């Protein structure tokens, strides 16, 4: 890497220079779509400002990425742009309009559309096409033009087939696509995406970002992207790093991401590829910092050639998996499910799932948006009951000459979920469920009351002393100070703390099986790492089986012992991650992706170097180091 790049990403002192001829971003004010001039904003219940005297501007037609740890002020910045929040000090202008003056916010919202992280926060209609039409109707677009915009926006996000459906029956990722379509239909001059692809599968992210990039490139759409996905930030012209409400770094994405030590200083963990590069460099292998797995593979090949390494293969023997007692195995057979059956909105979510999960697994479930993943896991603790377990169920007599229908069956440890007499209360105590965005499960006045709620419901008659001991243990287990947070309102905590409290409320009963639906979605890289470390700690100490639903292939490769692929309501594959991620073409055809280490291995194989790895960052780096050290195995 050229030397002059090493100092390119500059640290920005605070307060930043006032907007005049040239501001913190080096952009002329007259050519700006958005200008922040010494802006400070504080929430009433927070001791320190969410944004503190920041100054920067965004050019018309620029693609700006904003990154930072959870709680750094990114979402506050987005809401200040279109007047949902107003600054305490300083000024925000959008195309010259001051957001604090008169009716300017109404005009600004016609020109600056924002897509939030949680799509449920912006769903307004019971029919999808009506939801997409809501924005254009409110700014006075003619009826015929609204129809054309609905067609275009739904096509852009791959949801045309759902036009007449209802949002309530969509998956989280599908709802997010509709939310994005609703803003695109306004045809704003500025598009603000606040972690808007966090719930999308890899194909969905690629499609949405492809549309956004094309609109930016071809139609001059100004894009402000708040994201934790490095590959998305790489699409931007410029990147800003926020830390505790202040701009601390800015530059091109390459300049930012190649300065890993600075990112770590601002509570942003290294991207996976950065960790691999540092490990190789630490072992004396001359590779440059890289941003893509393909370039990393080429750097490794060049370094191997320079050393004259002739050995081109590194193999290893997969570790032996410990045999479990099988007392808490999960067995699913012929599971089918249709939402709103016998109604115009009927939607078949599961089409005959057959799946076995051994006790002791750290099991991953992956699949495209709307594949049926969440519906499947909600059956495992009978949040969705099997038909024959319903009290009013009566078996239908088969028609003459026809075989009896094959009914779905689920067993979870000692529980038969097809039995009406199953103790479903005890089942749910034994099988804990953490939903997407678990912080939205919070409801009580204090952290203690929220965490204790499930415990008191599952264990009638539990004493106050036993309750306090269990709550204390659960809160401390998720890394929070019990004495500090027990009497606080959970709504006064940071986003990461809320998620930990929600998880504590599930693990307080010490379930045998813990199911988490996208537990790390919307978290910064460090937050994701901390959540996964917590789950491994629980798995080691007392939770026999952990099941994680995720769209993040690297997350599955790094953490899971087995993984199942769900596609169109059926199991497409189930295997060790090291075997599953060798099937790049099959996974891509299902709307998924493969880990960056798998991409690097594929490129290395093309270059004549074959590395057998489990696709974790640590194992991949170890195998490469073994290659350079002349070893057969790692």
N, C-alpha and C positions, 0 to 999 in steps of 0.2 A: 504494500500500500504506500502511495506517495507520502512523503514526509509532510507536505503542506496540508494534507487532509487531517493530520493528527491534531491540529489546533484550530480546525475550522468551526467546530461547534462551540460557540462562545457562551460563557456564563453571563447572564444579564444582571447587572446590579439593580437593586430596588431602593427607592422608587425609580422606575424606568424614566428615560428622558421624556419631557412633555411633548405632545404632538405639536409640531410646527412645520418647518419645511421638511424635516426628516424625523420619523419617530423610531421607536424601538425596533420595528421591523424593517426600517429602511425603505418605507413606502411613502410616496407623496400623498398628502391628505386628499388632494383633488382627484386622485385616481383610485380612491378607496371606496369599497362597498360598506365596510364596517370600521369604525374608529372608536377605540377605548382611550379616553384621556384622563389618566389619574383616577381610575375607578376603584372605589372601595364599597364593599357590601357586607353587611353582617346580618345573621339571623338572630332574632330576639333571644332565643334560648341558648345561644352559643357564646362562650367567653371571648373568642377571638374571631376576627373577620374571616368570611369565606373567601373573599378576594380583597387584596390589600394594595391599593394604589397602583393598579396595573395600567400600562400604556402600550398599545400595539394597534396595528391596523391590518385589514385584509383587503387586498387588491380586488377590483372587479375581475371576475373570471379566474381567481386564484383557487387552488385546491389546498386548504390548510388542514393539517392533522394536529389535534391537541391530545397530548398524553399526560398521564400523571397518576399517582397512587389514588386509591379511593379516599375521598374527602379532601382532595387537593383543590377543588373549586371548579372542576370542568363543567359540571351540569349547571352550576350557578352562572358561569360565563354564558352558556347557551341560552339560558332563560333571560338574561339581561339583553341579549341581542334583539329578541323580538318582543321586548316590553312586558314579559310575564313578571319580571322583577325590575325594580327601578333602583339605580345606584344611590347609596347614602352620600357619597362624595364623588366628584368628577362627573364626566359626561360620556354617554354612549350615543353615537350617531350612526344611522343606517341610511345610506345614500343621501347624506346631508340632513336627515330628519332626526331631531333630538327625541329619544325615546321617552323623556320625561315631560314633554310639552303637549298639552291639549289632546287632540285626537290623533296625534302622530302614531301611537301604537296600533291603531286600527289599520292605517295605511301600511305601516311596517309589516304587519302580519300577513298582508296580501303579498308582500314581496319576499318575506323571510319565513319559510316553513320549517318547522321543527318536528322531528320524529323522536319520541322518547324511548327509553330503554324498555319499559314495560308496556306492551301494546294495549293491555286492558285499560290503561289510563287515558286512551284517546279513542276508544270504540264508542260510538254514539247511536248506532242504528241496529235494528234486528235483522236486516238483510244486507249482504255484503256490498252490492252495487249502490245501495242507499248510503252506506257508510263512506264509500269512496266519493260519492256525489256531494256529500255534506259541505266540504270546503268550497268547491266551485259554485254551488248554489248560494252560499253566504256572501260571495264576492260579486254576485250578479252575472255569472256566465250564462249565456243563452242555452236553452234546453238541448238543442241539437249538438251544440259544441260540448255540453256536459257528457252526452252519450259517447261522443268520440273520445273524450278524455278518459272516461271509464274504461273503454276498450283498450286504449293505449296503456294506461297505468297498470291495469290488471295483467295485460300481456307482458309488460316490462318486468313484473315480479313473478311471472309464471303462475298466476292464479286465475286465469280466464275461466277455467272449468268450474270454479266455485262461485261465479258471479251471483247466482240466485240463491245461494246457501245462506246459512245463519252463522255469524261469528262465534256464537256460543259453543258450536260443535267443532271448532278448529283447534288444532294443537297450538302450543305457544309460538312455534316458529311460523306457522301459517298465519296466525294473527299478526305477527310482526310484518309479514309481507303485505297484508292488507293495510296496516298502518302506514307503511312506506308508500303504498299506492295512493292512499288518501291524500298525502302531502304532494306527491308528484302530480296528481290531477289538478292541483291549484296552479301548477307551472310557475313556481316561485323563481325569483332571481337569485335567491340564496337558499340553499338546502343545508339544514343543520341536522346531523345525524348523531344523536346522543347514545352511543353504544347500541345502535339500532339493529346490528346484525348479531348480537350476542346469542340470540336464541335460534339462529338459522343454522342449517346443516352446511357443510362445506360448499356444496353446489349452490345452495341459496345465497351464501355470502358472495360467491364468485359472480352469480347472475346479477345480484343487486349492485355490487360494486362495479360490475361491467357497465350497467346502465348509468350509474352515477358518473363514472369516468368518461363515458361517451358524451353525456350531456355537458359535462365540464369542458371537454375538448372541442366538441363540435358546435355547441350552442352557447358557450360562454357562461354556463351556470357556475356561480360561486358556491363552493362546497366547503363547509366546516365540519370536519369529521372528528368526533370524540371516540377514541377506540383504545382497546388493549391488544388488538391483533396487529402484530408487526407487519404482516404481509399487506394489510389494508393501509397502514401508515406509509408504506413504501410507495403507494400510488400518488402521494401528495407532492406538491411542489415545495412545501415548507412544513416544518414541524415545530410546535411550541411545547415545552415541558413545563407543567405547573407543579409547584410544591408549596403546600400550605398557603395557597392563595396568591402566590407570587410567580412571575415568569422567571425561571432560573436558567433555561437553555433555549436556544432556537437555532435553526439551520436547516439544511436539507435533511431528509430522512437518513441518508447515508452518513452524514456528518454526526447526527445525533446517535444513531445506533452503534457506530463504531467507537463511541466513547463510553464504554461499559462502566468504567470506574465512577464516572459522574452519575450515571443512571442509578447505580447502587447507592450512591450518597443521598439520593432523593427517594429512597424506599421503593425503587423500581428494580426488581430482580432482572438479571441478565436473561435475554431471550435464550431459548434452548441452544440455538446455533452458536450464540456467543459463549455459552458455557463449554461447548465442545471445543471451540477455537482456543479458549483459555487453557483447557486441559491439555490439548496437543502442544501448545506453545510452552506450557509448563514442563512438558516432558522433553523439550528440546527439539520439537519438530517444527520446521520453518514453514508455517502456514500463515497467511495474512488473515486479518479479521474479515469475515465474510457475512453476507446478508442472505444468500440463497444456498440451498444444499448442493445444487449443481456446481456452483463455483467452489464450494468447500471440497467436493470430490476432485475437481481439477487441481486445486492447491495441493491436496494429498498426493495425487499422481505426480505432480511436478517435483514435490519434495522427495518422493520415493525415487524418481529418476535421478535426481541430483546426488542421492546417496548410493546409487547403483544397486538398489535392492532388486534382486531377481525373483525372490520368493513372492508369489502373487496371490496366495490363498491363506486365510486364517480361519480355522474351524474350531468349533467348541462343542462340548457335549452339554445338552440342556440339563439343568439341575433336576434331581429327582424330586418329585412332588410328594409331600407328606401324605400318608394315608389317613383319612378322616374316619370318625366313628359312624358317620352317616346317620346319626340320630336326627339331624336337622337338614337333611336333603330337601330340595324342592323339586317336585315333579309335576309338569304341566302337560296335559294331553288333550288334543283336539279342541283347543280353546278358540271359540268364535265369539264375536261381540259386535252388535250393531247399535249405534246411537240412534235415538228417536225412531226405533223400529215401528213399522206400520204407520208412518207419517210421511208427508211430502219431503221432510228433511232427513229421511233415513240415510245413514252413512255407515258402511261396513268398515269397522276399524281393525278387527282381527279375523283371520280366515283359516283357522285350524293350526294354532301354535302348538308345537311339540318341543319341549325344552326341559332339560334336566340340569340342575345346579347342585353340585356336591357341597356338603358342609365344609367350611374352611376356605372357600374360594373368596378372592377379591375379584368379583365378577363384573365385567363391563357389558353394557348393552348399548349398541350403536345402531343408527339407522337414519334415513333421510327424514326431513320434517314431515309429519303426518303419517309416518310408517306404522304407528301403533305402539311405540315404546312406553309412553306414559299410561296408556290403557292397559297394557300388559302388567306393569308393576302394580297398578291400583287393584288388580285382581289378587295379588299375592297376600294382601292382608284384608281382603274382602271389603275394601271400600266400594268396589263393584262386585256384587255377589254373583255366583253362578246361578242360573235360573232355577235349578232343582233345590237350591238352598233357601230360596224365598219361601216365606210361610204359606203363601197362597198357591204355590206351584202344585199342579196336578199333571202327572205324566199323560201324554196323549197316546191314545191307542193307535198303533200303526194301521194304515189302510190295508185292506185285504190283499194279500200277496206281496206286500212291501215289507222289508226288514224294519225293525225298530230303529229310530234315529240314534246315532252315536252321540252321547252327551259328553260335554267337556268334563274333565276331571282335574282337580288340583289337590295335591297334598303338600303341606309345609310342616316338616317334622312330624309330630304326632297328630296334627290337625288335618282332618278331611274336609275340605272347603265345599264339597258337594253335599254334605250332610246337614240337614236342617238343625240337627241337635248339636252341631259344632259350637264350642264355646268361643264365639267371635270376640268377646271382650278379652279373654285370655290370649287369643291369637294376636290381637292388636297390641297387647302389652309385650308380646314376644317378637313381633315383627314391626319395627319402627319405620315410619315413613317420613322423609323430609322432602317437601315439594319444591318445585321450581320457585325461585325467589322466596326462600323460607322466612325472610323477615316480614313478609306479608301475613304470616300466621300469627304474629304477635297481636295481643288484644288487651292484656291485663294492665292494671295501674302501676304495678311494680315488676321488676325483673323476677323477684322471688315468686310472686303470685303466678306469673306466666309459666315459669319453669315447673312450679309445683302442681299446676292444673291437671296435667295428665296423670301424674302420680296419684293424686287424690281420687281421681275417677276410676283408675284401675285397681287401686288397693283401698277399698272402703275400710274405715276404722284405723288407718295408719295414724300413729301418734304424732304429735307436733314435733317431738325430738327426732323421731325417725325421718319425718318429712324434711326438717332443716338439714339433717346430716346428708340425706340423699341429694337435696338441691345444692348444698355447698359443694359436694363432690362433683356433680355434673357441671356446675358453673366453673369450677377450677379446672376440670378436665378439658374444657374448651378454651382455656388460656385466659380467663378473666379473673380479676380480683373480686372475690365474693363480697367482702366487706365494703368495697368501693361501689359496687353496682347493685347490690341486692335491693336497696330501697329506691333506686332511680326508676323513672319511667323508661320502659324499653324504647320509647319513641324519641327520647333525648340522646340516645347513643348514636355513634357513627354507623355507617352502613355495614362495615365489617363486624362490629360488635353486635349489631342486631342479628346478623346471620348466625353468629356463635350462640347467642341466647336462644334462638329458635332451635338450633341443633341440640342445645342442652335440654330443652323441653321435651325432646324426643328420647334422648339417651338416658334421661333420669331414671327410667324403669329398667335400664340395662337389658335391652332386647337381645335375643339370640341372633336375630337377623336385622340388619340395618339397610334400608333402601333409600337412595338419594337420587332425585331426579334433577340433573344438571346442577349439582351443588356449588360449582365454582363459576357459573355463568355470571357475567357482569363484574367479576372481581379483577383487580389488577394482577399482574403476574406474581407478585409477592403474596397477595391474598390467596390466590389459587394454590400456591405452594404450601401455605400454612394450613389451608383446609385439608389438603390431601395428606399432609403429615399428621394432622389430627386423626383422620380416618384410619391411617395405618397404626397409629398408637392404640386406638380403640380395638382394632382387629387383632393386634398382638396381645392385648391385655385381657379382653373378655368377650368381645363380639365375634361369634363364630364365623359369620358370613357377612360380607359387605357387598352390596350390589349398587353399581353406579351407572346411571344413564348419562351419556355424554355425546356431544358432537365433536369433541376435541380428540383427534386420533393420537396426538402426542401424549395426552393425558392418559388415554387407555394403554398405550404402549409402556409408559413409565410406571404404571401402577397396578395393572390388572394381571391376574394369573390365567384367566380365561375370558373370552369375549364372544358374544353372539351378535350377529347382524340381523336386524329386522327390516324387511322390505315388503311393502304392500300388505301388511298384516300377517306375514308368515316369517319363519326363521329361514333366512337365506344361507347362513353358515354359522358354525360354532366351533371355535378352535383356540389353541394357544395364540396369543398375539404375535409371537414370532413366526407362526405359520400363516395366520390370517393376513398379515400385512405384506406378505410376499405376493398376494393376489391383487396387484395394483389395478389391472384392467377391470376385474370383476367389481371391485369396490367403487371405482370411478363410475362405472355404468349404473351403480345403485345410488348415485348422488353423493358419495362419500369421498374421502381423501385417504392418503397414507401419511404416516409420520415423516418428518423431515429427514430422519435417519434412514428410512426406507428409500426416500428419493435419492439421498446421497449414495446409498449402496447400489441402487440401480445404475446411477451414472458411473460409479467406480467399476461396476461389472463391464460396462461398455468400454471402459478404458483399460480393461485387462486385470483388474484387482477385485478378487471376490472375498467378501467378508461375511461370515456367518454370525449374526448378532440377534439379540432379542429385541432390538430396536429401541432400547432405553438409551438415553444420552451417555450414561456412565459406561454401559457395556460397549456401545459403538466406539467411544473414545478409547476404552481399554483395548479393544481388538486392533484398532489402528496403531496404538502404541506398541502392542505385541508384534505387529507386522514389522515395525521399524527396529524392534529389539531382536528380531530374528526368531521369535517363538512361534510354535505351531498353534498353541492354545492360549486363551486368556483366562 
